[in-house]
Amino acid sequence: MKHIRGNKLISGFIGITVLLTALWFVHSYIEEASADAWLTADAHVIDSYINGCGYCNPPKAPTSMQILVHGGGNFDGATNFQWDCDNDGKYEGSGSGAKARAFNPGDGTVMIEWGNGWGLGSHSWNVYGGGESEYWYELTASCSYQTGGGKTVRVKAERGGMVATGSTGFSIQELTFNFRMGFPANGSYHPPVDDPRGVKDSGTAAPSNVDLGIGMREDGARYQNDDGAWDFDSRGFTYAADCNGDGKFDERGGSANNSSFYIYPGYPPKWTNATLAQSVCSFVKPGTYRINLNVKDPAGKEHTLSQDVYLRSNEPFVINVYPTGEAAGATSYALSGGQNVKLSVKITGLTPVNTGSYSTTIDCGNGQTVSGPGGNGRNYPEGTLTGDNLGPCNYNQPGVYTVVAKFQEYKPASEIFTAKSGEGKAKIIITGCGTEKVCTVVSPFSLEWDVAKATTCSITGLTDRFSAAGLASSGTKAVPKVAIGLYDYLLSCSGPGSPTPTEQIIKVNVVGSL
């Protein structure tokens, strides 16, 4: 430091020296005023300087900075300090400093007693005329900051009518956090897993509550992170959930609870100082859902986190094929007369994921094949795939036709769900009388007749024990349920002037029963 000597006070220059670490040093300057008496002022950020920190993380907002302010001069006396934390020209803090000892080791430097022992002073100078005395007074000031960025603190020292002013600059980082989410192993919901370490799980079926694990870490901070545990920040945060995707975080909410738990599927890592958010959302139907969380961190900043949920169908994997308009699930369907039949398929128990592809084909049982629903990207968000008005299948002749619907999923290598495949069958019975005068029916059935000029008729079963007499010349007669097989029924009718009855054999092929 340069000392200015003389009898005249040179106003406007009072020595100021500011020391900061290399990380936080921004600027300092010196103003000097001297006659035979002189005064300087020094300011230091305590955490980085007085504590001898070799490497310190930069301070992060919100924070309170402790500033050690010195007033040094060649004359003794009470020293008052003022400080302006936000450099707006208004000194919002003031106080009187306590005296600190100093001595000259004789090598051109000055030793000052800091809070942690003796150390070199903030500056050095040549000693004139056998030495000079320097009198130090110090005071600790506190400046609070809610936001990061460059900061300037102005300081003022007053002693014996002399005033020294100066400033020190430093930077404060924004306090930022990152978040991690997972599903607790002891939670209500488990996602489907096909892990190479041997863990396989088809996942949770609907309906289900969904619990979440939330871990928060400060950016740049160090945490335990090994095979046994992942440690998180224990400071508080709040969260609110959007379960239905409407953009409103108004379903459920909560706050940090510093819990320890394992993340599914149950082997490490174990999370400590994390948050167990129970029953964040509830879903009734199978499908793919996205839970969005609005999280407010300790610095007051908001984050949006997302977690996908896959709920499989609770129904078994079943493939049904049936005539469109009929109910699914029967093993056979009887239709009267030759016709073109449109078909439907209903496949339940599927995993509702919009990846991979699938295909469906239908064998009509008459040599004809028609295509069913299929495409790229699965299209059964609730775990059920349906298709209607497929075909048609052409059934021109009475008979029994076995219809087979085949379903196949194809999954990419990244897919964790097992691809499903299978087939479903149903019989379609076309009833009626064919060219060989054999009527195809299902049991129970009815016989119908109409004989002109007859006055009385009877029906006798030649294969079974069915018998009906005293029948009119036309009508229908129900035949009780019989087993599958061929049956002959004798229709005999007589009338006035016809002593010989008119007879006809009705051939029936029973192919099934209802």
Secondary structure, DSSP 4 states (H G I P E B T S, - for coil): -PPP-SSS--TT-BEEEEE--TTT-------B-BSSSBEEEEEEETTTTTT--SS-PPPEESEEEEEEEEEEESS---EEEEEETT-SS---EEEEPEEE-EE--SSS--EEEETTEEEE-S---PPPTT----EEEEEEEEEEESS-EEEEEEEEEEETTEEEEEEEEEEEEE--EEEEEE-BTTSS----EE-TTS-EE--PBSSEEEEEEEEEEETT----BSSSEEE---S--EEEEESSSSS---S-EEE---EEEEBTTSSSPEEEEEEEEEEEEEE-S-EEEEEEEEEE-TTS-EEEEEEEEEEB-SS--EEEEEETTSPTT-SEEEEESSEEEEEEEEEES----SSSEEEEEEE-SSS-EEE-S-EES---TTS-EEEEEEEEEEE-S-EEEEEEEEEEEE--TT--SPP-EEEEEEEEEEEEE-TTSEEEEEESEEEEEE-TT-SEEEEEESSS--EEEEE-SEEEEEE----SEEEEEEEEEEETTEEEEEEEEEEEEEEEE-
